Amino acid sequence: MLRFSLAVMGAVSIGWAVTLFFVVRAAIDLGGQGRPLWNAITAGMVSWFVIDSALSVATGFGLNVVPNIALALMYIVGLIASGALKRPV
């Protein structure tokens, strides 16, 4: 049962990674008009980070928070580099 759960979670994670890849590319291509996409991606990232990190700590796997932080930081760097946070002129 554990192997099945891990396989399903891996497939779901890969599917979401592919989806996010294309959504982020679209948001970058849209420039200032891509703000709603960035808001949606950020809401998803925050939801995942809070829930996954809290459950990791609660179940005794607190070290899982370290890669969560790394992934969140990569997202933040990409968001800042995209220019999506700049105010429209």
Secondary structure, 3 states (H helix, E strand, C coil): CHHHHHHHHHHHHHHHHHHHHHHHHHHHHHHHHHHHHHHHHHHHHHHHHHHHHHHHHHCCCHHHHHHHHHHHHHHHHHHHHHCCCCCCC
